[in-house]
Amino acid sequence: NKMKCKCQPDWSGDQCQVPSCTKDCYHHGTCVRENKKMKCICHPQWSGDQCGAVTVPPCTKHCYHHGTCVRENNKMKCICHPQWSGDQCQVPSCTKDCYHHGTC
């Protein structure tokens, strides 16, 4: 017969070790305990007490899967992976730009 923890409000997990926020921050943030209260710390582009409001539109087409969408100066911006460029990482780039003797 295995004993189980019955967690107090605002806590979850096998040992009641995980802070638990209302509506789980809509899966757009992380729940933390601050000043004896639970609080959502929202991911970039999300806001509100439970991270349910979009504050900045996301990157177009998710940077075409060739970069990472980040928040910079209250705007969303793509940081491109190597070999990709353009404002949405949609343009292939050749190493050393073909030494300016060819087309990528």
trRosetta pair geometry for C-beta under 8 A, 3 or more apart (Angstrom, degrees):
i j d omega theta_ij theta_ji phi_ij phi_ji
4 14 7.9 -96 -145 -155 78 67
5 14 6.7 102 28 159 117 42
5 15 5.8 112 -12 -130 156 31
5 16 5.0 -124 147 -23 142 103
7 11 4.3 -144 -173 95 117 93
7 12 5.6 -158 45 -96 174 36
7 13 7.3 101 -80 44 141 62
7 16 4.0 163 -110 -109 94 102
7 20 7.7 83 136 3 148 141
8 11 5.3 49 61 28 75 119
8 16 6.8 72 19 -159 75 137
10 19 6.7 -25 164 -155 84 68
10 20 5.5 173 -171 62 32 83
10 21 7.6 28 -139 -86 77 39
10 33 7.8 94 155 -98 122 100
10 38 4.7 -162 -150 -32 113 133
11 16 4.4 45 140 -169 128 86
11 17 7.5 75 -166 -12 106 9
11 18 6.7 126 -164 69 62 53
11 19 6.8 -49 -104 -112 60 34
11 20 5.7 172 -101 10 6 107
12 16 7.0 -83 -158 -124 2 51
12 18 4.9 -44 74 75 77 108
12 20 4.3 89 -9 -65 106 133
13 16 5.9 177 65 -76 88 11
13 17 4.8 -74 88 46 151 73
13 18 3.7 126 -38 3 121 106
14 17 7.7 -9 60 16 66 102
18 31 7.9 71 162 78 80 121
19 31 4.5 -157 109 126 103 102
19 32 5.9 105 59 -130 164 16
19 33 5.0 -156 -99 -42 133 87
19 38 5.4 161 -177 -123 107 102
20 24 7.5 -43 -158 -91 73 69
20 31 6.2 46 -126 130 13 165
20 38 6.8 -46 75 -128 41 157
21 24 6.3 122 70 -112 84 20
21 25 5.2 54 76 -45 139 83
21 29 7.9 -28 55 92 158 111
21 31 3.7 -159 -14 -112 108 119
21 38 4.9 -173 -92 148 74 122
21 39 7.2 -43 -101 106 126 4
21 40 5.2 118 -178 -64 171 90
21 50 6.7 169 145 -124 119 81
22 38 7.8 136 -9 97 72 129
22 50 5.9 -74 87 -100 93 125
23 26 5.6 6 138 -59 113 66
23 50 5.0 42 64 -171 122 141
23 52 7.3 2 115 -64 148 121
24 27 6.0 21 119 -56 111 65
24 31 7.2 -85 -145 -37 47 127
25 28 6.0 -133 141 58 88 59
25 29 3.6 -114 176 62 138 96
25 30 6.8 -47 26 -9 170 9
25 31 5.7 -155 -28 -58 119 82
25 40 3.9 148 -108 -128 108 124
25 42 7.1 -170 -170 -96 116 64
25 50 5.7 -161 -122 -172 41 61
25 51 4.4 35 -177 29 86 128
26 29 7.4 54 51 16 77 93
26 46 7.7 -161 76 -161 119 140
26 50 5.8 96 -17 139 99 95
26 51 5.3 -149 44 90 103 86
26 52 4.6 126 -30 -89 154 76
28 42 6.1 5 125 -147 92 84
28 43 5.3 -114 178 29 64 108
28 46 4.0 170 154 -117 127 169
28 51 4.0 -167 86 144 99 118
28 52 7.1 147 38 -82 135 34
29 40 4.2 74 105 179 145 101
29 41 5.5 172 -172 80 104 40
29 42 4.1 -59 -89 -103 122 43
29 43 5.6 -141 -84 -13 55 72
29 46 6.2 -135 -53 99 97 135
29 50 7.7 -171 36 174 133 38
29 51 3.6 -173 -14 -52 124 157
30 40 7.1 140 68 -155 33 60
30 41 5.0 -18 60 58 89 98
30 43 7.9 99 -17 -56 81 78
31 38 5.8 -5 -171 -171 104 106
31 39 7.3 148 -152 76 57 34
31 40 5.9 -36 -93 -95 62 64
31 41 7.9 -177 -84 16 13 76
32 38 7.4 154 82 -152 31 58
32 39 5.7 -31 67 66 80 85
32 40 7.9 130 19 -113 75 17
32 41 5.7 29 3 -14 121 113
33 36 7.2 5 180 -119 101 17
33 37 7.1 157 -154 78 63 27
33 38 5.9 -40 -98 -95 64 58
33 39 7.5 121 -124 18 17 83
34 37 6.2 -34 72 66 66 78
34 38 7.9 94 24 -136 72 15
34 39 4.8 -27 29 17 117 134
40 49 6.7 101 33 157 115 43
40 50 5.6 110 -6 -131 155 33
40 51 4.9 -124 150 -20 141 105
42 46 4.2 -143 -174 96 116 94
42 47 5.6 -167 57 -95 173 34
42 48 7.2 100 -76 44 143 61
42 51 4.0 164 -109 -108 96 103
43 46 5.2 51 60 25 75 120
43 51 7.0 73 19 -157 75 136
44 56 7.5 -42 165 51 82 123
44 69 8.0 -167 94 123 131 87
44 70 6.7 58 60 -159 177 46
44 71 3.7 -160 -153 -17 126 123
44 76 7.3 128 144 -103 118 90
45 54 6.2 -12 160 -153 89 75
45 55 5.9 -166 -163 53 38 81
45 56 4.6 -99 -118 60 78 86
45 57 7.5 -57 -146 102 121 6
45 58 5.8 60 -163 -81 169 72
45 71 6.2 -166 -44 -75 74 116
45 76 6.0 20 -79 -74 121 122
46 51 4.4 41 144 -166 126 88
46 52 7.5 69 -165 -17 105 8
46 53 6.8 127 -162 71 61 49
46 54 6.5 -44 -102 -104 58 44
46 55 6.5 153 -125 3 5 96
47 51 6.9 -157 127 -122 2 51
47 53 5.0 -43 71 76 79 103
47 54 7.9 52 23 162 83 5
47 55 4.3 72 -9 -53 119 123
48 51 5.9 -177 64 -70 88 13
48 52 5.0 -65 81 44 151 72
48 53 4.1 116 -35 10 123 105
54 57 7.0 50 158 -91 126 44
54 58 7.9 -77 -148 -30 121 84
55 74 8.0 -88 138 -156 112 85
56 71 6.4 121 53 -120 152 105
56 74 6.4 -179 -80 174 134 60
56 75 6.2 -178 -157 -126 136 30
56 76 5.2 155 130 -31 118 96
57 76 6.5 -116 89 21 56 131
58 62 7.3 -7 146 -84 122 64
58 69 6.1 27 -170 172 84 159
58 76 5.7 -160 -148 -170 30 175
59 62 6.1 94 84 -117 102 24
59 63 5.2 6 132 -46 146 80
59 67 7.9 -115 161 91 163 110
59 69 3.7 -141 -1 -112 130 118
59 76 5.0 -134 -57 140 71 119
59 77 7.2 29 -92 150 111 3
59 78 5.2 107 -146 -64 144 90
59 88 6.6 150 175 -128 100 83
60 63 7.9 101 71 -65 60 37
60 88 5.0 -51 71 -112 107 136
61 64 5.2 28 118 -69 120 62
61 88 6.2 63 53 178 105 133
61 90 7.8 58 74 -79 140 113
62 65 6.1 34 107 -60 107 63
62 69 6.5 -89 -145 -30 54 128
63 66 5.9 -129 140 58 89 61
63 67 3.6 -109 171 63 141 96
63 68 6.6 -41 24 -4 165 9
63 69 5.5 -159 -26 -58 114 82
63 78 3.9 144 -108 -127 110 121
63 79 8.0 -28 -121 45 155 42
63 80 7.1 -169 -172 -95 120 63
63 88 5.8 -162 -125 -174 46 61
63 89 4.4 39 -179 29 89 128
64 67 7.5 51 52 18 76 92
64 84 7.8 -163 79 -162 117 142
64 88 5.9 92 -14 139 103 95
64 89 5.4 -153 47 90 102 88
64 90 4.9 120 -20 -91 155 73
66 80 6.1 2 127 -146 92 84
66 81 5.3 -117 178 30 62 107
66 83 8.0 -107 -163 90 114 83
66 84 4.0 168 158 -119 127 171
66 89 3.9 -170 87 146 100 119
66 90 7.3 153 40 -79 136 32
67 78 4.2 73 104 -179 145 100
67 79 5.5 173 -173 80 106 41
67 80 4.1 -60 -89 -104 123 42
67 81 5.6 -143 -85 -13 55 72
67 84 6.3 -134 -51 97 97 134
67 88 7.8 -170 37 173 134 37
67 89 3.6 -173 -13 -52 123 156
68 78 7.1 140 68 -154 34 59
68 79 5.0 -18 59 57 89 98
68 81 7.9 99 -17 -56 80 79
69 76 5.6 4 -176 -177 101 110
69 77 7.4 151 -152 75 56 30
69 78 5.9 -34 -94 -94 61 64
70 76 7.2 157 82 -152 28 62
70 77 5.9 -33 67 66 78 81
70 78 7.9 125 19 -114 76 17
70 79 5.7 23 7 -11 123 114
71 74 7.1 8 -177 -110 101 19
71 75 7.2 152 -153 76 62 28
71 76 5.9 -41 -96 -95 61 61
71 77 7.6 115 -127 18 15 82
72 75 6.1 -34 71 66 67 79
72 76 7.8 102 23 -130 72 17
72 77 4.8 -27 28 18 119 132
78 87 6.6 112 37 159 114 44
78 88 5.5 115 -7 -132 154 34
78 89 4.9 -128 155 -18 140 103
80 84 4.4 -143 -172 96 115 93
80 85 5.6 -178 66 -97 174 35
80 86 7.2 106 -78 46 142 62
80 89 4.0 163 -109 -105 94 101
81 84 5.3 51 61 28 76 118
81 89 6.9 69 19 -152 75 136
82 93 8.0 -107 176 70 51 117
83 92 6.4 -20 161 -157 82 74
83 93 5.5 -170 -163 62 32 82
83 94 7.7 33 -137 -96 76 22
83 95 7.6 -28 -96 -58 84 71
84 89 4.5 42 141 -165 127 87
84 90 7.7 85 -168 -3 105 10
84 91 6.8 129 -164 72 62 51
84 92 6.3 -46 -103 -112 63 42
84 93 6.0 -163 -80 9 8 98
85 89 7.0 -121 165 -122 2 50
85 91 4.9 -42 73 76 77 106
85 92 8.0 29 24 135 78 7
85 93 4.7 76 -10 -53 108 125
86 89 5.9 -179 65 -72 90 10
86 90 4.6 -74 90 45 155 73
86 91 3.8 125 -38 6 119 103
92 104 6.0 -158 105 147 93 116
93 97 7.2 -45 -169 -86 89 70
93 104 6.4 -28 -150 -169 28 167
94 97 6.0 109 72 -118 89 23
94 98 5.0 36 94 -44 145 84
94 102 7.7 -57 86 91 168 106
94 104 3.7 -154 -18 -109 112 110
96 99 5.5 15 129 -62 114 66
97 100 6.1 26 114 -58 108 64
97 104 7.1 -75 -144 -45 51 123
98 101 5.9 -132 141 56 90 61
98 102 3.7 -116 177 62 139 93
98 103 6.8 -30 14 -4 169 9
98 104 5.9 -152 -27 -62 118 76
99 102 7.4 50 52 16 77 92
